[in-house]
Amino acid sequence: MRPSEHSIGVLVFDDMKMLDLSGPAEVFSEANRYGAHYRLSIVSVGGASVTSSIGIRVPADADAADAPAFDTLLVVGGDKVPQALVDPDLVAAARKLASGAGRVASICTGAFILGAAGLLDGKRATTHWQHTELLARRFPTARVEPDALFVKDGTLYTSAGVTAGIDLALALVEHEHGPDLTRSVARSLVVYMQRSGGQSQFSASLQGPAPQTPVLRQVQDAVQADPTGDHSLEALAARVRVSPRHLTRMFRAELDTTPMKYVELIRFDTAKALLDSGHNATEAAARSGFPSYESLRRAFARQLGLSPTKYQRRFTTTGAGSLTARPAR
């Protein structure tokens, strides 16, 4: 291996998400066209080929037990990974490979494999938005950041779902080769060098788990049934026959928020659904209970880092044939 080369070992397994491998691999391959020297090796338990999520067989270059130390270990994810305990042989392989790697990274649910190997203990981490709560419960010493596209904690990197692996790979390339080469890679692949907003812009809901306390469920039902209604603290407390102070304490204790912030989240989700279905931002504000477009815009800025109109342009249609944005400028 030439001194300038950077070795990357990718740990794969049956039913892995194909894009978790191919997305970052394309980034590193494209970086080589602009002067980088990444060398990718596919590693599996026993050195056997694996079957990806789309049925394509992926041959392995090496057995994890015999693989050399890599500059970077990349652990991919798969839809089945969070559903059960990670296979002990896969955990052992991740632990062994990580011990010799200069840095360790996971794509999507690959974070669960790192967690099972003890590599998330005391670390900041993330994964796909659908599984962040489960990751936090399963590995309580990890500090899970549910909205991050990727997280760096020392030499440990974790990324959100699927295409966030591309974001992470670009960040790794930039670390080695700077922004100019990385910008060329992003332009060539027609992706953003750094996407705005976190992964909550892709999630179905920001409300989190449903309240368990009957009183709080009544509040939730009332706001969802009529988001434009009077849902001041006093009105909510009167509706469920408790004092405003007691209602606030209940929200703090169970949901770690305030009644007014919770009302805003329900209204925000309602507005997002209206935008998704084709209503303009002014209509979405009125129908979801926001007093004005400006108040809706501020809520979107807080939650997504985007304006309602930018969110709608980004997610309501692919706009086939009409894409005019210039990525990675």
N, C-alpha and C positions, 0 to 999 in steps of 0.2 A: 504494500500500500504506500503510495506516495505521501511524503510528509504533509502535504497541503490537503490531503483528503480527510473528510469527516465521515466516519462510519456510523450508519444508522441501522439498528436492528429492530425489526417490526415483529412483535409477538402476535401470532395469529392462531385461530382455533376454529373448529366447525361452527357454522352459523354466524360467523363474524359479519359485521356490516361491511359490504364491499367498498362503499364510499369512504369509510374510515381508513382504509388502506390506500385506495386509488387517489383520493383527494390530496392528502399530504404528499404522496409519492410523485404526483404530477408537479407539485410546487417545487420539490427538491430537484426533479429532473429538469424542469424549466430553468431553475437557478443555475444548473450546470451549463446551460447554453449561454449564460451571461458571465461565466467565469468562475462559478463556484465548483467545488469538487466533492459532492456528496456521493457516497456509495451505500446503496440500500441492500440489506440482506433480510430475507424472510425466514423467520425462526418459528418452530413449532415444537410441541412436546413429542419427543421421539423422532423428530425430523420428517414426519409424515405430511403429505399434502392434506389440505383441508378443503371443505366445501363452504363457499360463502353464502350469504343471505339470498343471493340471486341464483344459486345453483352452479356458479362457475367454480371449477376446481383451481385451487391456488397451490402450486408446488412450493415446498420449503427448501431453502438453501442449506439449512443446518438444524441439528437437534439442539434444543435449548441447553441440554446438559453439556454439550461439547462446544458450544458457540464461544467465540472469543469475546473479550470485553469490547463494548461499543462506546463510541463517544456519546451517542444518544440512543436510549431505548424508548421505543414507541409502542404502547400497548393499545390495540384497537378494542372496540366494543361490539356488542351484539344485542339484539332485542331480548334474548333469553337470559342474559347475564344477571339482571336484577331480580329475576323471578325465583331464584334458588341460590343455595350456597355455591360459591365458585368451586369448580373441580380442584381438588387438592393438588393434582399434578400441575395444573395451570398456575395455581398460586405459587407452588415451589419454583416453577420456571421463572415467573415474574420476579420473585425474590432473588433468585440466583443471578439473573441477568442484571437486575437493578444494582446489585452489590458491586458490579464492576463497571457500571456505566458512569459517564461524566455527568449526564443529566437524564432524567426520566420524565416521560410525558405520556398522557393517556388521551384518547379520543372518546368522547361520549361516555358510554357506560363502561369503558375500560377503567374508569375511576373505581368501580366496584372491585376489580381485580387488584388494583393497587391497594385498596383498602383492606382486602382480605389478606394481602401480603404484609400488612402493617406499615405501609408506606405513607398513609395519610394521617397517622397519629400525630396530633398537634399541628397539623398543616392546614393552610387555607386551600380549598379545592372547590371544584364545580363539576357538574355533569349535565345531561339533558334536562331541560326544565320539568319534564314529566317525572323525573326520578330524584330531584334534589332533596325532597323531604325524606324519601326512603334512604338515601345516602347518609343524611344527617342522623337518622335513627339507627341505622346499622353500624355506623362508625362515629359514635358520639364525641370522640376526642378530636375529630376533624372539624374545622370551621368552614362550613359549606356556604358558598356565596351563590345564591340561586339565580341571580340575574346576569352573571358574568359570562361573556363569550369564551374567555379562557382566563386562568389564574396562574400566576407565577409565584411560587414560594420557595425561595432559594434556588435549588437545582431541580425542583419538582414543578412540573407543568400539568395542568388538567384543563380540558376544554369541554364545551357544551356539545350539543347534539350534532352529529354527522358533519355538515358543512363547516361547522366551527373548527373542525380539524384543519381546514384550509387556512382559516384565520391564524390558528396556532402555528402552522408550518411557516407562514409568512413572517410571523414574529420571530421564529427561530432563525430564519434566514437573515432577517434584519439584524439580529444580534451578532451574527458572524460577519455579515457583508455590508451592513449599512443600508440606509433608505434608498439610495439611488438604484442599486442592483435589484432590491426588493420591489421597487416601484416598476421596474421593467418587467419583472416576473408577473406582477399583478395585472399590468396592462396587457401582457401577452395572453394571460388566461382569462381576461375580461372579468376580473373580480375587483372588489374594492380592497385597497391596501389595508384600510381599517374601517370597518362598518360602524356607523353611528348607532347608539342605543345598545341595550342589552338584550338578552334572549327573551325577556318578558314580552317584547313586541311580537313574538311568535307564539306565545302561550295562549291557551284557550281562556284562561281566567286568572285574575290576580287576587281573587278573594281568599285563596288558601282553603284550608279545611272547613267544612260546614260546622257551625256552632253545635255543641252538644247540649248546652243548657236550654231548656224549653223557652225561657224568656228571650234568650238571644235568637233562637230560631224564629220566634214570633216577630222580632224586629226585622230579621232578614227577609221573611216572607212578606211583611208589610211594605218594605222598600222595593223589593223586586216586583210586587204586584202593581205598585204605582210609584215609579221613581220620581215623578214630577210633584208628588204630594208634599205636604208639610212634614218634614222629618228632622225638625230641630230637636235638640236634646230634650227640651221640655215636652215636646209633642210625643216623642218616642217613649219617654218615661211614663207619661200619662197613659199611653196606649197599653203598656204592659203592667201598669199599676205598681211602679216602684219609683223611688225618688231619683232625680237626675244624678245625684252623687253615687247612689247604689248602682245604677245602670252603668255608669262610667267605671266603677270598680269591677263589675262583672266583665266588661269588655277587656279591661286591662288584665284581669286574672286569666281569662280563657284564651283571648285572641291577641293579647299584647298590642292593642291599639285602642283608639277612642271611638265612641259611637259616630262622631262626625267624619272621621277618616274612613270608617267602614261604610258609611252611607256614600261617600265620594267614590269608593272603590266599586260599589255596585252600580252607581251611575256611570262611572268610567267604563265598566264592562258593557253596560247597555249601549253607551255611545259608540263603543268600538264595534259592537255587533251591527248597529245601524249603519255605520260607515261601510262595514263589510258587505252589507246588503244593498248599497248604492245610494243611501241618503247623503246629502251634502253636509258639511260640518255645522252649518247654522241649524239645519233640521235636526241633526243628531244632538246638538246641545239642548234644543228646546224639548225634544221628546225624551231625553234621558234625565231631565231635572236640573241641568246646569242653568244658572240665571242668564248667561250670555255666552257667545262664542269665546270671548276672552277667557272666561273662567274654565271652559273646556280646554282651550289651548294651554293654559297653565297646568291643568291636570295631566295632559298628555306630555308636557315637558318634564313634569316631575316623574311620571311613571316610565316613559319610554325614551325621553330625550328627543322626541320628534313632535312636529306639529300635527294636528289632525289631518290636514291636507296631504302632508308628506306621507303619513301612515297610509292613507287611502290610496295614493298613487303607487305605493310600494306593494300593497297586499291585495287590492281588490281584483286586479287582472294582470295577466302577463303582458297585455298590450302587444300581442304578436306583431312584429314588423315595425313597431313604433318606438323602440327603445332608443332614447337619445342621450341618456346620461353617459358621461365620460368617466369611467372608473379610474380610481387611483391617481387622480391629478395631484 
